[in-house]
Amino acid sequence: MEVTITQTEQSMTAKLVGRLDTPSSQEVSQKLEPLMENADKELILDCTEMSYISSSGLRILLTLRKQAAAKGGKVVILNINDEIRQVFMMTGFLNLFEIKNA
């Protein structure tokens, strides 16, 4: 999975490309460390090109949300596909995150 991070004064955006599954989760977690460190900002996860998420990927998102909540930031998820939306619906993640479609 590819992760590209961009930063502005108020936010950080991580563009996620590919499958966020168990084999890639440790690497993705490390790549998202800058977001964890800046969890007082608005953290944007651009999922336009993310094709799949596993329970390991959901755990990463939940950890990021907890960090943001503790530091006064927030997590916004952009452009999830229908399959990922279904996973979010079944797991209750639709209620935990602000989800937007651009």
Order of alpha helices (4+ residues) and beta strands (2+ residues): beta-beta-alpha-alpha-beta-alpha-beta-alpha-alpha-beta
